[in-house]
Amino acid sequence: MKDQLTLRVGTPGSTPIRIESARLIDVERRNPTIEFAALNDFDVGVNFTAVAPGPYRLTMKIAGHPTLHFSTLITGDANRSFEFEQPTPKCVTITTQQASAGASVSRRVHVVSFALPSKHEAVVLLSGADLKGGTNYKVFAETWRDDLYDGLTDLGDRRNLPIKRVIHDHTVVSIFDFRTGFLEEQIKGTTGWHTMHRAMQGTQPPYLDDPEAPEAGQIRGDTDSVSITDVYYYISAIGRDAPGSLQELHFFSHAYSRAPVLANTYDNSDTDARDPTDKDPRIKDFLPINLARYTRLTQAFTKDPYIRSWGCNGSDMLGKIRAVARTHSPDEMVKYKGKEYSTEDVMRELRMYVFTDNYMMSWCRQLGADVWSAAPGTKSTYQHSGKRHYFRVDESLHGSVIAWYERNFGCQRDFGGTVSFRKLV
């Protein structure tokens, strides 16, 4: 009896989608690779009886999507059984059908059906390494992942606040963890999240030991570990294989006036090119010499993506902004540290020295899209709600500053205290 394993893909409305290629990769031996063969115009199959039991990575390529990976397990000696590493993806159903040919010959056909849209949907989340307090920022990323799936959030002053539901059963969520060095692709499971694929970025985990030691920064840079460039290459690959599919990009980390801090490395290059030992995001990343390495980066995003840095945006301009925030007109003068300033003076200074040197604003310029962050000069704090963890801007401390940005630049404010940058660039 030769059992058959069949793969089938259709949209949630049951329109069939052709599988271009599929294979099973032996996780333990990496080889052999078992290729599926076309059964008809849409489905592919393989002689299931010839596949040895064990863990396999199922890879599948369909039009409009990058190569999709799933963690699977084949069990049984005489009678094979196919399942996913738990939890099973919610977009998958597995059925077993009995097929017969004549009175004495029969076989089982295992049909694995995927409900996927005709166009890929993706969300990318980055969690930084906290060398100050050891906070695991991945749990903040996972909180927002869950909120985007539920369409509800506890961020801000309300509980279960409705938000746009961006993640669905078929959405691929990719988390780059700069604390462990792993990229993990996930999709919603019947319970929790199915790990589609997990891979170390670079050859070594990030160096996080003794961060205050004089040599620690140099070691972090020299270690072949995860870098923002891995993120750029990954997003560029989405732009090549599934353009217009990346809906959201988030940075959960410490940050300062220039950029998020993911790996705590240094830019020791005095040229436009990136320092190869630097693993953190820089404004220079958007210069042509660097963008040339990620040729499809911008093509990955939807027409109206949502990009957000959740960390601080501290600046020595905060005192001046707070001073002029008390004025009633743009030209009214107020003293700060012995000098007089107006709102117009501070706005001019921000445009000249702060806005031009900000990584998130560079994203805004590059994509022509809105980007959200703490307003320049303000800081984020942690908000915990049960098992949910957030960054938010404390409006009891920074409310007057945020209102000043709204009033003078036309910025929008969200329920977490961040502002949109579209009006600032």
Secondary structure, DSSP 8 states (H G I E B T S, - for coil): ---EEEEEEE-TT--EE-EEEEEEEETTT---EEE-EE-SSS-EEEEGGGS-SEEEEEEEEETTS--EEEEEEEE-SSS-EEEESSS-BTTEEEEEEEEEETTTEEEEEEEEEEE--SS--EEEEEE-B-TTT--BTHHHHHHHHHHHHHTEE--SSSSSEE------TT-EEEEEETTT-EEEEEEEBSSSEEEEEEEESSSS----SSTTSTTHHHHHHHS----HHHHHHHHHHHHHHSTT-EEEEEEESEE-SS-EESS-------SSS--TT--S--GGGGSHHHHTTSTTTGGGEEEEEEEEE-S----TTHHHHHHHTT-SSTT--EEETTEEE-HHHHHHHIIIIIGGG-HHHHHHHHHTS-EEE--TT--EEEEEETTEEEEEE-HHHHHHHHHHHHHHH---B-TTS-EE-TTT-
